[in-house]
């Protein structure tokens, strides 16, 4: 989040061409500052929806808190909370002092309804619904809040935090199993539509993998905005290259590396499986990744260009194609399992189906796995269920590579 200093709330933006201007507000009087901020952000999101708007429509945002200096000191935490509640950042934010609790006020512009087909006969409203898991899972805020708590607790058990870049977004948490010599390494990449979340948020879902004797690494990466998806792909490649090179330092096996990831992390997992590692560096093997498990992945990015997500992602038509794993060759020789929840939207299911079909036709060792009754948020927790097929596939692929 970037802050401009104002004494008054951000102004209502000029609205032209039939656009609908909307003011929305969220407030909280909770005593804990971060709890109050998150509650106010969620309240703002609900008010936007009630007025026919959504977070991508925000043009100006004012944040009023009792102690602005405290917010600035913990800006990384507040930024993650804001992204969790509202899905990303939108321009500059006016920061003010408040003696009435925490208040977030947004001025938004809702464009005229466009019913023209944008992708596969779907208009923008349909695409926004299909690619908005929060809209179809009312309990999503509570699930994500529990991830933060459980993930932070599990993070205390990490063996080490590795650094592959200049800031906290270029960090890796490493968890080593007890009593296992030279274990295989499984890498997990978090989701959040490339805009939100942190490596700790799903780390606890890997707890049973560590108990099963796998070393586990969870990645952080810079978020959109200001990062781009292309830059995030490159950062994940750098992180995995570091993990390969540092294997002897920590005691896991560099010849047995597998990768999984959720949602945007599923996209990044597929991009890692499509990476020509020898092209990146001569000291990396072509078969660096021996198997991959994208969970609720996004393998074709073109439909996202026609949703509100693209306010933050800023994808062009050319970038959407170039960064779509379905159009790449899979270079990983090992098995691939594309996983999706049975309660997910038709488009999320189609994405995984078509990814499997495309690469199955090219001779890849790939299969589709649909987990009954699980939605976009609960599907990733199947990693921690020793009875689930997802957990069993991850362990089996890691051990057999």
Long-range contacts (C-beta under 8 A, 24 or more apart in sequence): 1-75, 1-78, 1-79, 1-82, 1-89, 1-93, 2-89, 2-91, 2-92, 2-93, 3-63, 3-72, 3-92, 3-93, 3-94, 3-95, 4-92, 4-93, 4-94, 4-95, 5-94, 5-95, 5-96, 6-62, 6-94, 6-95, 6-96, 7-96, 8-94, 8-96, 9-62, 9-94, 9-96, 9-105, 9-107, 10-60, 10-61, 10-62, 10-93, 10-94, 10-105, 10-106, 10-107, 11-60, 11-107, 12-60, 12-107, 13-59, 13-60, 13-107, 13-108, 13-109, 15-109, 17-111, 17-112, 18-112, 19-109, 19-110, 19-111, 19-112, 20-52, 20-53, 20-109, 20-110, 20-112, 21-107, 21-108, 21-109, 21-110, 22-48, 22-51, 22-52, 22-53, 22-57, 22-106, 22-107, 22-108, 22-109, 22-110, 23-105, 23-106, 23-107, 23-108, 24-48, 24-51, 24-53, 24-105, 24-106, 24-108, 25-103, 25-104, 25-105, 25-106, 26-103, 26-104, 27-100, 27-101, 27-102, 27-103, 27-104, 28-101, 28-102, 29-100, 29-101, 29-102, 30-101, 30-102, 33-65, 33-66, 33-67, 33-70, 33-71, 33-102, 34-74, 34-77, 34-78, 34-81, 36-65, 36-101, 36-102, 37-65, 37-71, 37-78, 37-81, 37-82, 37-102, 38-81, 38-84, 38-85, 38-145, 39-102, 40-101, 40-102, 40-103, 40-104, 41-81, 41-82, 41-85, 41-86, 41-104, 42-85, 42-141, 43-104, 44-85, 44-86, 44-104, 44-105, 44-106, 45-85, 45-86, 48-106, 48-108, 52-110, 53-108, 53-110, 54-128, 54-308, 55-86, 55-87, 55-88, 55-90, 55-308, 56-87, 56-88, 56-90, 56-308, 56-309, 56-311, 56-312, 57-108, 57-109, 57-110, 57-111, 57-308, 58-86, 58-90, 58-91, 58-106, 58-107, 58-108, 59-90, 59-91, 59-107, 59-108, 59-109, 60-91, 60-94, 60-106, 60-107, 61-90, 61-91, 61-93, 61-94, 61-104, 61-105, 61-106, 61-107, 62-93, 62-94, 62-95, 62-96, 62-103, 62-104, 62-105, 62-106, 63-93, 63-94, 63-95, 63-96, 63-102, 63-103, 63-104, 64-95, 64-96, 64-97, 64-98, 64-100, 64-102, 64-103, 64-104, 64-105, 65-95, 65-96, 65-97, 65-98, 65-102, 66-97, 66-98, 66-99, 66-101, 66-102, 67-97, 68-95, 68-96, 68-97, 71-95, 76-168, 80-196, 80-197, 80-198, 83-192, 83-195, 83-196, 83-197, 83-223, 84-141, 84-144, 84-145, 84-148, 84-196, 84-197, 85-141, 87-134, 87-193, 87-195, 87-196, 87-309, 87-312, 88-193, 88-195, 88-196, 88-223, 88-224, 88-225, 88-311, 88-312, 89-195, 89-225, 89-312, 90-311, 90-312, 118-303, 118-306, 119-302, 119-303, 119-306, 120-303, 122-303, 124-306, 124-307, 127-303, 127-306, 127-307, 127-347, 128-307, 128-308, 129-345, 130-303, 130-345, 130-346, 130-347, 130-348, 131-303, 131-304, 131-307, 131-309, 131-345, 131-347, 131-348, 132-307, 133-263, 133-344, 133-345, 133-348, 133-375, 133-376, 133-377, 136-345, 136-375, 136-376, 137-375, 137-376, 137-377, 139-377, 140-377, 143-377, 143-378, 144-197, 144-201, 144-377, 147-201, 147-202, 147-204, 148-200, 148-201, 150-204, 151-198, 151-200, 151-201, 151-202, 151-203, 151-204, 152-200, 153-204, 154-200, 154-203, 154-204, 154-206, 154-207, 155-200, 155-203, 158-203, 159-250, 160-250, 162-217, 162-242, 162-243, 162-246, 164-235, 164-238, 164-239, 164-242, 165-235, 165-238, 168-220, 169-220, 169-221, 169-222, 169-223, 170-220, 170-221, 170-222, 170-235, 170-238, 170-239, 171-199, 171-220, 172-199, 172-217, 172-218, 172-219, 172-220, 172-239, 172-242, 172-243, 173-199, 173-200, 173-203, 173-217, 173-218, 174-215, 174-216, 174-217, 174-250, 175-203, 175-206, 175-210, 175-215, 175-216, 175-217, 175-218, 176-210, 176-215, 176-250, 176-251, 176-252, 177-210, 177-211, 177-212, 177-213, 177-214, 177-215, 180-213, 181-251, 182-251, 182-252, 182-253, 183-213, 183-214, 183-215, 183-251, 183-252, 183-253, 184-214, 184-215, 184-252, 184-253, 184-256, 184-257, 184-258, 184-398, 184-399, 184-401, 185-214, 185-215, 185-216, 185-217, 185-243, 185-247, 185-252, 185-253, 185-254, 185-256, 185-257, 185-258, 186-214, 186-215, 186-216, 186-217, 186-257, 186-258, 186-259, 186-260, 186-394, 186-398, 187-216, 187-217, 187-218, 187-219, 187-240, 187-243, 187-257, 187-258, 187-259, 187-260, 188-216, 188-217, 188-218, 188-219, 188-259, 188-260, 188-261, 188-265, 188-383, 189-218, 189-219, 189-221, 189-236, 189-259, 189-260, 189-261, 189-262, 189-265, 189-268, 189-269, 189-272, 190-218, 190-219, 190-220, 190-261, 190-262, 190-265, 191-261, 191-262, 191-263, 191-264, 191-265, 191-266, 191-296, 191-380, 192-223, 192-263, 192-264, 193-263, 193-264, 193-309, 193-312, 193-313, 194-223, 194-224, 194-227, 194-229, 194-232, 194-264, 194-267, 194-312, 194-313, 195-223, 195-224, 195-225, 195-309, 195-312, 195-313, 196-223, 202-262, 202-380, 202-383, 204-384, 205-380, 205-381, 205-383, 205-384, 206-383, 206-384, 207-384, 208-383, 208-384, 208-385, 208-386, 208-391, 209-383, 209-391, 209-394, 209-395, 209-398, 212-386, 212-395, 214-395, 214-398, 215-250, 215-251, 215-252, 217-243, 221-268, 224-312, 224-313, 224-314, 225-312, 225-314, 228-314, 229-301, 229-313, 229-315, 229-319, 229-323, 230-319, 230-322, 230-323, 232-268, 233-268, 233-271, 233-323, 236-268, 236-271, 236-272, 237-272, 237-275, 237-280, 240-272, 240-288, 240-289, 241-277, 241-280, 241-281, 241-284, 241-288, 244-284, 244-288, 245-283, 255-290, 256-290, 256-398, 256-401, 257-288, 257-289, 257-290, 257-401, 258-289, 258-290, 258-291, 258-292, 258-293, 258-334, 258-394, 258-397, 258-398, 258-401, 259-289, 259-291, 259-292, 259-293, 260-292, 260-293, 260-294, 260-295, 260-383, 260-394, 261-294, 261-295, 261-297, 262-295, 262-296, 262-379, 262-380, 263-295, 263-296, 263-297, 263-298, 263-376, 263-380, 264-298, 265-294, 265-295, 266-294, 266-295, 266-296, 266-297, 266-298, 266-299, 266-338, 267-294, 267-297, 267-298, 267-299, 267-301, 267-325, 269-293, 269-294, 269-297, 270-294, 270-297, 270-299, 270-325, 270-328, 270-355, 271-323, 271-325, 271-328, 272-332, 273-325, 273-330, 273-331, 273-332, 273-336, 274-325, 274-328, 274-329, 274-330, 274-331, 274-332, 275-331, 276-331, 277-331, 286-331, 287-331, 287-332, 287-333, 287-334, 289-332, 289-334, 290-332, 290-333, 290-334, 290-397, 290-401, 291-332, 291-334, 291-335, 291-336, 291-397, 291-398, 291-401, 292-332, 292-334, 292-336, 292-337, 293-336, 293-337, 293-338, 293-339, 293-390, 293-393, 293-394, 293-397, 294-336, 294-338, 294-339, 294-352, 294-355, 295-339, 295-340, 295-379, 295-380, 295-383, 295-390, 296-339, 296-340, 296-341, 296-344, 296-348, 296-352, 296-376, 296-379, 296-380, 297-325, 297-338, 297-351, 297-352, 297-355, 298-351, 299-324, 299-325, 299-326, 299-351, 299-352, 299-354, 299-355, 300-324, 300-326, 300-327, 300-351, 300-354, 303-347, 325-355, 326-354, 326-355, 326-358, 329-362, 330-359, 330-362, 330-364, 330-366, 334-365, 334-397, 334-401, 335-365, 335-366, 335-367, 335-397, 336-364, 336-365, 336-366, 336-367, 337-366, 337-367, 337-368, 337-369, 337-393, 337-397, 338-366, 338-367, 338-368, 338-369, 339-369, 339-370, 339-371, 339-379, 339-382, 339-390, 339-393, 340-368, 340-369, 340-370, 340-371, 340-379, 341-370, 341-371, 341-373, 341-374, 341-375, 341-376, 341-378, 341-379, 342-370, 342-371, 342-372, 342-373, 342-374, 343-373, 343-374, 343-375, 343-378, 344-374, 344-375, 344-376, 344-379, 345-376, 348-376, 369-393
